[in-house]
């Protein structure tokens, strides 16, 4: 009876996921791609290995399922380092959004109600999703309609920084609503544009002034007489 094959460990799985390099490539011929991405055609595996050795680089199988397989001339160690560095940068830059739950009761008083809203506002400002939950006990489920309106009131209060992702719905003895932070933060109102000045009315030219009448002594002409007034 043949011995059972041992299960592959994590190291073997990682090795199987890596492309075949250099002497691990066991095919008679390959479609070769140069260092700069140029197509070198179909060559024998011996010629491809000889070209890699002449350039002091590696022959890497990049498309094993092709017929023939596609191989590329590259510095495989440098390639792996670059890929690992990119993966680390993507992991650091990815944003992790958490879901924070804020719980209320149907009999939560007004002061605690606003405290819970301020708590939800802090979570949303930090970029987290918020699950607003109202917990019912006993016969309090009879007031579910009023509590649904209360959740929508919360959504209205937080509308400046949040949008409703999931409307209020009953989950067992709880009623929940999901809020998502708005992208880009709080919208700032646009500054009012300055009023444009009205065009000035054209100025009318001054009216011509008549020359003053002469004030000298009167002159008598022949045949006329002047009588005192």
Secondary structure, DSSP 4 states (H G I P E B T S, - for coil): -PPPPPPP-HHHHHHHHSPPBGGG---SEEEEE-TTS-EEEEEEHHHHHHHHHHTT-EEEEEETTSSSPEEEEE-HHHHHHHHHHHHHHHHHHS----EEEEEEETT--HHHHHHHHHHHHHHHHTT-EEEEEEE--GGGGGGHHHHHHHHHHHHHHTTTTEEEEEEEEEETTEEEEEEEEPTTSSPPPPPPPPPPPPPPPPPPPPPPPPPPPP-S---PPTT------
